[in-house]
Amino acid sequence: MIDSKAQTTRRDTRLKAKRDLSLLIAGKMIPFTKGAEQEIIARLNEQGNSKAASRSALYNAQKTIQYLDSLLTGECYFEIDGDRAESITEQQRNEARKQLISVSNNSKRTH
């Protein structure tokens, strides 16, 4: 059994990583390339976040309606500096569409 202090510490760690991620990307949930994602995680680690918390924050951000919608409506992925990179494929859009439907359905169930 995990004690409440350990749970609180883990939650605080995740919240810090989430907050630092939001500041790092200036609140813009645009599709980043894999290289940019690795750079984001590295920068979060430099700010004192663990790799696990950094990865978790990025993973959770990429499951938001805002991010999935950017995959559906956007033209391409971006590098960390904002430069355009490879195009978003139709297969990637279809996967985002499926995830968006799932997220929307889960959101409706909890409200």
C-alpha positions as CSV (number, residue, x, y, z in Angstrom):
1,M,0.0,0.0,0.0
2,I,1.3,3.4,-0.9
3,D,1.2,6.1,1.8
4,S,-0.5,9.4,1.2
5,K,2.7,11.3,1.4
6,A,4.2,9.3,-1.5
7,Q,1.0,9.9,-3.5
8,T,1.1,13.6,-2.8
9,T,4.8,13.8,-3.9
10,R,4.1,11.9,-7.1
11,R,1.1,14.2,-7.9
12,D,3.1,17.3,-7.2
13,T,5.9,16.0,-9.4
14,R,3.4,15.4,-12.3
15,L,1.8,18.8,-11.8
16,K,5.2,20.6,-11.9
17,A,6.1,18.8,-15.1
18,K,2.8,19.7,-16.6
19,R,3.2,23.4,-15.6
20,D,6.8,23.5,-16.9
21,L,5.7,21.9,-20.2
22,S,2.9,24.5,-20.6
23,L,5.4,27.4,-20.1
24,L,8.0,25.8,-22.4
25,I,5.6,25.5,-25.3
26,A,3.9,28.7,-24.5
27,G,0.6,26.9,-24.2
28,K,0.6,26.0,-27.9
29,M,-0.4,22.4,-28.5
30,I,0.9,22.0,-32.0
31,P,2.1,18.7,-33.4
32,F,5.9,18.4,-32.7
33,T,8.3,16.1,-34.5
34,K,9.8,13.2,-32.5
35,G,13.1,15.2,-32.4
36,A,11.3,18.2,-30.9
37,E,9.5,15.9,-28.4
38,Q,12.9,14.6,-27.2
39,E,14.2,18.2,-26.9
40,I,11.1,19.2,-24.9
41,I,11.7,16.3,-22.5
42,A,15.4,17.2,-22.2
43,R,14.5,20.8,-21.4
44,L,12.0,19.7,-18.8
45,N,14.6,17.5,-17.3
46,E,17.0,20.5,-17.1
47,Q,14.3,22.2,-15.1
48,G,14.4,19.5,-12.5
49,N,11.7,17.2,-13.7
50,S,12.2,13.5,-13.8
51,K,12.2,11.7,-17.2
52,A,9.1,9.8,-16.2
53,A,7.2,13.0,-15.2
54,S,8.4,14.8,-18.3
55,R,7.3,12.0,-20.6
56,S,4.0,11.7,-18.8
57,A,3.3,15.4,-19.1
58,L,4.0,15.3,-22.8
59,Y,2.0,12.1,-23.3
60,N,-1.0,13.6,-21.5
61,A,-0.8,16.9,-23.4
62,Q,-0.9,14.9,-26.7
63,K,-4.2,13.3,-25.7
64,T,-6.0,16.6,-25.3
65,I,-8.7,17.7,-27.6
66,Q,-6.7,20.8,-28.5
67,Y,-3.7,18.7,-29.6
68,L,-5.7,16.1,-31.5
69,D,-7.6,18.8,-33.3
70,S,-4.3,20.4,-34.4
71,L,-3.5,17.0,-36.0
72,L,-6.8,17.0,-37.9
73,T,-6.7,20.6,-39.1
74,G,-2.9,21.3,-39.3
75,E,-0.7,20.8,-42.3
76,C,2.5,19.6,-40.7
77,Y,4.6,18.8,-37.6
78,F,6.9,21.5,-36.2
79,E,10.4,21.6,-34.8
80,I,11.0,23.0,-31.3
81,D,12.0,26.4,-32.8
82,G,8.7,26.6,-34.7
83,D,10.1,25.6,-38.1
84,R,7.8,23.5,-40.3
85,A,8.7,19.8,-40.7
86,E,7.1,16.8,-42.3
87,S,3.5,16.8,-43.4
88,I,0.8,15.1,-41.4
89,T,-0.3,12.0,-43.3
90,E,-3.9,10.9,-43.9
91,Q,-3.2,7.9,-41.7
92,Q,-2.1,10.1,-38.8
93,R,-5.2,12.2,-39.2
94,N,-7.4,9.1,-39.1
95,E,-5.7,8.0,-35.9
96,A,-6.2,11.4,-34.4
97,R,-9.8,11.4,-35.4
98,K,-10.3,8.0,-33.6
99,Q,-8.6,9.3,-30.5
100,L,-10.6,12.5,-30.6
101,I,-13.8,10.5,-30.7
102,S,-12.7,8.4,-27.8
103,V,-11.6,11.4,-25.7
104,S,-15.0,13.1,-26.5
105,N,-16.9,10.0,-25.5
106,N,-15.0,9.6,-22.3
107,S,-15.5,13.3,-21.5
108,K,-19.3,13.0,-21.9
109,R,-19.4,9.9,-19.6
110,T,-17.8,11.8,-16.8
111,H,-20.1,14.8,-16.9
